[in-house]
Amino acid sequence: MVGASALVLLSLANACDREQRRFRENPPSTSPSNVRVSALQPGTMVDTAHVAGPYDNNAWAVTEGQRLFGWYNCSGCHANGGGGMGPPLMDDKWIYGSSPENIYNTIVQGRPNGMPSFAGKIPTQQIWMLVAYVRSLSALNTTGARSSRQDHMMMYPGSTSLQDPAKPVQSFKPPASEMP
Amino acid sequence: MARCGTEAGGHHVHTLTSVNRMRHLVVLGALAFAASCTREGKPEPPREAAAAVLPASNAPRATATVDAEDGQWAMPMKSYSGIRYSQLTEITPANAKNLQPAWTFSTSVMRGHEEPPIIANNTMYVLTPYPNILYALDLTLPGAPKKWQYEPKPQSEAQGVACCDVVNRGPSFADGKIVFNTLDDHVVAVDANTGKEVWKTKVGDINIGETMTMAPLVVKGKVLVGNSGGELGVRGWLKALDLASGKLLWTAYSTGPDSDVKIGSRFKAYYPKDRGKDLGETTWQGEQWKIGGGNVWGWLTYDPQTNLVYYGSANPGPWNPAQRPGDNKWTSTLFARDPDTGEAVWAYQLSPHDLHDYDGVNESVLLDVPWKGQTRKALIHPDRNGYIYLMDRMTGEILSAEPFGFITTSRRVNIANGSLEMVPDKKPEVGKVVRMVCPASPGTKDWQPSSFSPRTGLLYIPHQNLCEDEEGVEANYIAGTPYVGMNVRMYAGPGGHRGELTAWDPIAGRPAWKLTEKFPVWSGTLVTASDVVFYGTMDGWFKAVDARSGTLLWRYKLGSGIIGQPVTYRGPDGKQYVAVMSGVGGWAGAIVAGDLDPQDSTAALGFAAAMKDLPNATQKGGTLYVFALP
């Protein structure tokens, strides 16, 4: 019983974090350093301090990240997470790592096989919002901060859209039946 | 608690398992919703290809100029007329069932192999997709061992600005050189004997989103090349380079003032809609023509008699039409140009103010057609917009324009004034999802080239049967990034199959026969003088069918899906060989080549949604296969 109450309290705390819109704060300004994209280290393993994504669990920031994802044309290459010119971001394969600091660095530094470097092009705070959104695509943010409601065409099986009420797949009616 | 509650009932818990569970609930709800929905008005009746009828054996038929057979395959189309027709007759409908692999060769590249192998002087040249490695194989020795390989080492970043896989549509052999384009915008000439680079000329810039994927056409000592990038706001052009030196001779843009488009005193458009001064500038707002697309990434054909080169320009950018009012000339346009000077002699805009990414880049195959008592020098152009245009290639007059697939986006092509009559309901808009847009953005047919047999008079068209839903979204122009502005998801058209092979009778304006395939037929076709047609499927079947009936003669399963261009040649041993690349990819196969996730129905500009089952049907990886009779 005590355990259950603690769980409820914990989830409430998380939910509040999810809903919080932080108007006044010092935006995360420092870049993560000493980030590894390989798990292999020669010699003795040295633990690397992980950077927590500052917006990972915040719904407003994740939604902002989604807007920015379109605005900076990320969606042009990665589609709405399924990929195209660039790799998908909603699956569980990560070429350059899935941690917040890995994704941050990928956006800033670019990657040699086609990912452009956005260094100096996007403010740090917005990059962290993009990081939060990208991680939400494969449910890496534990609280599920991403809204399942979209303003656009319904793209994901689990989403709803006011624009585009879902219809069953393969519901195609032969056009002949519609012809006079 | 109320303050912290979620806006839609508080069930937004997105662990992966609960998402799966929720999916069922949402789908159930959606089903109920869809069932209660009523249609808004009656849709306009669609256009469809006429029913297939075999032409009578004594019916007049189209013909084409056929060069003397040299047993080689020196350019991707084999001949300037673009007919992809071989006069080799050892393989026949009777013995094709005995075909067997002669040898194979791995390219070591995992992306889509759209290119044909090229055969000249007993050597086979195999060019890979990025990183564009050129291999020379010695056909005189058993197993065709490698003579040399040439690596242009393109910038790896170019992969990030290639819209639809990092393909290449082939090299060309001319004057002892192999000429080809690299993904990072270099044109390269390599000594065909030694593999040494003769020249390498940079003609574009990946930083503005430019890439090159097309096969050059070499005409009268000039290498004609064009750029890709219609999904990245790249201005289209055709350039001529000197075959001997690689020096740039002229550039003809697809957009901009007449001086840039090389429209001058010799230009005469057949239809009034294509006449006027500086239309490449005035049919746009402001300076949008500078980032307006019209790229030249498809096929060029050449008529030595009229000394004209024929090709089409690609879609306007961005896809979202609300952001580019006007006709957007000269995108989605057929051009006839003098290769010596680059001057345009005529132009016809196929899809003015294109709404659905209907590029005009498909091949224009040069035919001679008996037409109303005369023989017309014609071209036949199966376009993305769903119509097959039969045109007088001297003037640009349309003789006929018949649908060869299922069309809901337009009513017809009015051949009196050349206009494509659009269906207003199918116009994509921002913030609105338009359904049943047919053909889908890859068109009734994309780049995959047709072949033509003067014996049967039929054009063998590989194509697709896809429709889509579209929603316009605002596109931002950021140089070197995509400039599209459209959410798209595709699905199979009527009948549920996604691919077709149509044997088209140009004179009757209808199919002689038609085959359906599960997946889009994204390979080219080849036809021989013994009436055998070869093509491949995206699930890896290489097929031979009877050119007169479509009857399947033989098939063989290759290691990966086929999107290449089959060729045939006579080996040093005098035998007839048939060769094709296996290696799935391209826009249609991006879901496999790029490991895309079809949970997002807009992946690969919406193509992945229609190809969800391809990853179960084939794997990636490039291999050349060569077949012969035992």
Interface residues (C-beta under 8 A of the other chain):
Chain A: L12 A15 C16 R18 E19 G70 W71 Y72 N73 S75 G76 C77 A79 N80 G81 G82 G83 G84 M85 G86 P87 P88 M90 D91 K93 P112 N113 G114 M115 P116 S136 A139 G144 R146 S147 S148 R149 H152 M153 M154 M155 Y156 P157 G158 S159 T160 Q163 D164 P165 A166 K167 P168 V169 Q170 S171 F172 P174 P175 E178 M179 P180
Chain B: M1 R3 C4 G5 T6 A8 H12 V13 H14 T15 L16 V19 N20 M22 R23 V26 V27 G29 A30 L31 F33 A34 C37 K42 P43 P45 P46 S156 E157 A158 Q159 G160 V161 A162 C163 C164 E231 L232 F406 T408 G431 K432 V433 C467 D469 E471 V473 N476 I478 G480 T481 P482 Y483 V484 N487 R489 Y491 A492 P494 G496 A590 G594 D595 L596 D597 P598 Q599 D600 S601 T602 A603 A604 L605 A608
